[in-house]
């Protein structure tokens, strides 16, 4: 199946991206189940052949594995894709943060210093086998980093040197808004989904005003707003996660609460042909300030379903207002 994807401007950066952004944490990391490098490259090329032009990674995904996979998949096609990569987590920790960040160890897991940013950028350029990075983001910068002008000056220096085209942060909705407001971030990535709609209030209007591009991540709320997961949780069953899948550690009560909240969006699910997964993506793309929705893919059938969900028609303003009212009320109503 060939899916024609809508393209949207990435704010005022001058870049245009497909409405679907292929996230590669799952391909590179160790937290979602196994996939071989060969399978990953084939999947990335399938996405490209169906119109996906923007790919999200980090130097920490698989200790650099995701970046290498992208360089292999798009060798000879570099000028036709947009690379988004991130800096801040120390490579080698992916899949082991839950151990490294235990309080009794107290190990440093992040570094957003200007010196580290410059060094890490050079290594990402080598792994990606490219002369430039399209979108370079600080990866989950803590509050102190968001207040510090030095890391953002380092990003601007890299931009002036031609090593990156644009810069920003991958953070919470509040953190992304702060980076735009205080440091002129030109592109940001933040969570936005049916059960976390804060970006609609604090980020999207500001981004539109300042011309910042928005990449919306976690449309499935960390992989739980999916039809098969919610169906199992509603029935009181345990979803069939691979033992290495990080979702296998989610407490049953949290899955049950997610299922209860998802049920309240059945008016969107019905409008999306009966699929919550489709509704979740279309909800995000129904906001014109969003340039692209970011989600991870590990299997061809997931890619096909996600791309099909990116097709208009999107939800109208009345449906979005109703969904926002549900979230604002804390899902207190039973309707």
C-alpha positions in Angstrom: 0.0 0.0 0.0 1.3 3.4 -0.9 0.1 6.2 1.4 0.3 9.8 0.3 1.4 11.8 3.3 0.6 15.4 3.9 3.6 17.7 4.3 3.7 20.6 6.7 6.2 23.5 7.3 8.4 23.0 10.4 7.5 26.5 11.8 9.6 29.2 10.1 12.7 27.1 9.7 12.3 26.8 6.0 12.1 23.0 6.2 9.0 21.0 5.2 8.4 17.6 6.8 6.0 14.7 6.4 3.1 14.7 8.9 4.5 11.4 10.3 7.9 11.4 11.9 9.5 7.9 12.3 10.9 7.7 15.9 13.8 5.3 16.2 14.2 4.8 19.9 12.6 1.4 19.5 15.0 0.5 16.7 18.1 1.5 18.6 17.3 0.9 22.2 16.9 -2.1 24.4 13.6 -1.2 26.0 11.0 -2.3 23.5 11.9 -5.7 22.4 14.5 -7.1 19.9 14.9 -6.1 16.3 17.9 -6.8 14.1 19.8 -4.1 12.3 18.9 -5.5 8.9 15.2 -5.6 9.8 15.5 -2.0 11.0 17.1 -0.7 7.8 14.4 -2.4 5.7 11.7 -0.8 7.8 13.2 2.6 7.5 13.4 2.3 3.7 9.8 1.1 3.6 8.8 4.3 5.4 10.8 6.4 3.0 9.2 4.8 0.0 5.8 5.7 1.4 6.6 9.4 1.8 8.1 9.7 5.3 10.8 12.4 5.2 11.6 13.1 8.8 13.3 10.7 11.3 13.8 11.2 15.0 16.8 9.7 16.9 19.2 10.5 19.7 22.9 9.8 20.2 21.8 7.7 23.2 19.3 5.4 21.5 21.2 2.1 21.5 24.4 4.1 22.4 24.4 5.6 18.8 22.8 2.6 17.0 19.8 4.5 15.8 22.0 7.1 14.1 24.0 4.4 12.4 20.9 2.7 11.2 19.7 6.0 9.6 23.0 6.5 7.9 22.8 3.0 6.4 19.1 3.3 5.4 19.5 6.6 3.6 23.0 6.4 2.1 22.6 8.2 -1.2 19.3 9.8 -0.2 20.6 12.2 2.5 19.2 15.3 0.8 15.7 13.9 0.8 15.3 13.3 4.5 15.3 15.4 7.6 17.3 14.2 10.6 16.3 15.1 14.1 18.7 14.0 16.7 19.3 14.9 20.3 22.1 15.5 22.8 22.3 15.3 26.6 22.0 11.7 27.8 25.4 10.0 27.9 25.6 7.3 25.2 25.8 3.8 26.5 23.1 4.3 29.1 20.1 3.5 26.8 18.2 0.6 28.2 20.0 1.0 31.6 18.7 4.3 32.9 16.5 2.5 35.5 19.7 1.1 37.0 22.0 4.1 36.5 19.6 6.6 38.1 19.1 4.6 41.3 19.8 7.0 44.2 22.3 4.7 45.8 24.5 4.9 42.7 24.1 8.6 42.0 25.8 8.4 38.6 25.7 11.2 36.2 23.4 10.3 33.3 23.2 13.7 31.5 25.5 16.4 30.3 24.3 19.6 28.6 27.5 21.6 28.9 28.6 23.6 25.9 31.8 21.5 25.7 29.8 18.2 25.7 27.3 19.5 23.1 30.1 20.4 20.7 31.9 17.1 21.2 28.7 15.0 20.9 27.6 16.8 17.8 30.8 15.8 16.0 30.2 12.1 17.0 26.6 12.3 15.8 27.7 13.7 12.5 30.0 10.8 12.0 27.5 8.2 13.0 24.9 9.7 10.7 27.6 10.0 8.0 26.5 13.6 7.1 28.0 17.1 7.1 25.0 18.6 8.9 22.1 17.8 11.3 18.8 19.3 10.3 17.3 19.6 13.8 19.5 19.3 16.9 17.7 19.2 20.3 18.8 19.2 23.9 17.5 15.9 25.2 15.3 16.3 28.4 17.2 19.3 29.7 16.7 19.8 33.5 15.3 23.1 34.9 18.8 24.5 35.5 19.8 23.9 31.9 16.6 25.6 30.6 17.6 28.7 32.6 21.2 28.7 31.4 21.9 30.6 28.2 25.3 28.8 27.6 23.9 25.5 26.1 21.8 27.5 23.7 24.7 29.7 22.7 26.6 26.5 21.9 23.8 25.4 19.7 23.8 28.8 17.9 27.5 28.5 17.4 27.0 25.1 15.7 24.3 26.6 13.6 26.6 29.4 12.4 29.3 26.8 11.7 26.9 25.0 9.4 26.9 21.8 11.5 23.2 22.1 12.3 20.4 23.8 10.5 18.1 24.5 13.5 18.1 23.9 17.2 15.7 23.5 20.2 14.8 21.1 22.9 12.9 17.8 23.5 11.2 18.5 26.8 7.9 18.8 28.5 5.3 21.3 27.1 6.4 23.8 29.7 10.1 23.2 29.0 9.6 23.6 25.3 7.7 26.8 25.8 10.4 28.2 28.0 13.1 27.3 25.4 11.2 29.2 22.7 10.4 32.2 25.0 13.8 32.6 26.6 16.3 31.2 24.2 14.7 31.5 20.7 14.4 27.7 20.1 13.4 27.2 16.5 12.1 23.7 16.8 10.8 21.7 19.8 9.6 18.3 20.6 7.1 17.7 23.4 4.5 15.2 24.5 1.0 15.7 23.2 -1.8 13.1 23.3 -5.4 12.5 24.4 -4.5 12.1 28.1 -1.8 14.8 28.2 -3.1 17.9 26.3 -1.0 20.5 28.1 0.8 21.4 24.9 -2.4 22.8 23.5 -2.5 25.3 26.3 1.1 26.3 26.9 3.0 25.4 23.8 1.1 25.5 20.5 -0.1 29.1 20.7 3.3 30.4 21.6 5.0 28.3 18.9 2.6 29.7 16.3 3.3 33.2 17.5 7.1 32.8 17.4 7.3 30.6 14.3 8.8 27.6 16.1 8.2 24.2 14.6 6.5 21.6 16.8 7.1 17.9 16.7 4.5 16.1 18.9 5.8 12.9 20.5 4.0 10.1 22.5 0.7 10.2 20.7 0.0 6.8 22.2 1.0 8.0 25.7 4.1 5.8 25.9 2.5 2.9 23.9 -0.7 2.5 26.1 -3.2 4.3 23.9 -3.3 1.4 21.4 -6.3 -0.7 20.6 -4.8 -4.0 21.7 -3.5 -2.6 25.0 -6.7 -0.8 26.0 -8.8 -3.8 24.9 -6.8 -6.2 27.2 -6.8 -3.7 30.1 -10.6 -3.2 29.8 -11.1 -6.9 30.0 -8.8 -7.1 33.1 -6.2 -9.0 31.2 -2.4 -8.4 30.9 -1.4 -7.2 27.4 0.9 -9.6 25.5 4.1 -7.6 25.9 7.4 -9.0 25.1 9.3 -9.5 28.4 11.9 -7.0 27.2 9.3 -4.4 26.4 9.4 -1.6 29.0 5.6 -1.6 29.0 5.6 -5.0 30.7 6.6 -3.1 33.9 3.5 -0.8 33.9 1.3 -1.6 36.9 -2.1 -3.1 36.0 -3.9 -0.3 37.8 -2.3 2.3 35.6 -3.3 0.3 32.5 -6.9 0.1 33.8 -7.0 3.8 34.5 -5.7 4.5 30.9 -8.4 2.3 29.6 -11.1 4.1 31.6 -9.9 7.5 30.2 -9.7 6.1 26.7 -13.3 5.0 26.8 -14.3 8.6 27.3 -12.9 9.4 23.9 -15.2 6.9 22.1 -16.7 9.8 20.1 -13.3 10.3 18.5 -12.7 6.5 18.1 -16.1 6.2 16.3 -15.2 9.1 14.0 -11.9 7.3 13.2 -13.5 4.1 12.0 -13.5 2.4 15.4 -9.8 2.5 16.1 -8.4 4.3 19.2 -4.9 4.1 17.7 -6.1 6.0 14.6 -8.0 8.5 16.7 -4.9 9.2 18.8 -2.8 10.2 15.8 -5.5 12.1 14.1 -6.2 14.1 17.3 -2.6 15.3 17.3 -2.6 16.2 13.6 -5.9 18.0 13.9 -3.9 20.8 15.5 -2.4 22.8 12.6 0.5 24.1 14.8 1.9 20.5 14.9 4.3 19.9 12.0 4.7 16.2 12.5 3.6 13.5 14.9 6.4 11.3 16.3 6.0 7.7 17.2 8.2 4.7 17.2 7.8 1.8 14.8 9.2 -1.8 15.0 7.0 -3.8 12.6 5.7 -3.3 9.0 2.1 -3.5 10.1 2.6 -0.8 12.7 4.1 1.5 10.0 1.1 0.8 7.7 -1.4 1.6 10.4 0.3 4.7 11.5 0.6 6.1 8.0 -3.1 5.4 7.3 -4.0 7.3 10.5 -2.2 10.3 9.2 -4.6 10.8 6.3 -7.1 13.7 6.6 -10.0 14.1 7.4 -9.0 15.4 10.8 -11.3 16.2 13.7 -13.2 19.5 13.7 -13.0 22.2 16.3 -16.1 21.0 18.1 -14.6 17.5 18.6 -11.2 19.0 19.7 -13.0 21.3 22.2 -14.9 18.3 23.6 -11.7 16.3 24.0 -9.9 19.2 25.6 -12.8 19.7 28.1 -12.5 16.1 29.1 -8.8 16.4 29.8 -9.2 19.8 31.6 -11.8 18.3 33.9 -9.5 15.5 34.9 -11.7 12.9 33.3 -14.1 13.4 36.2 -17.2 12.7 34.1 -18.3 9.2 33.2 -19.5 10.2 29.8 
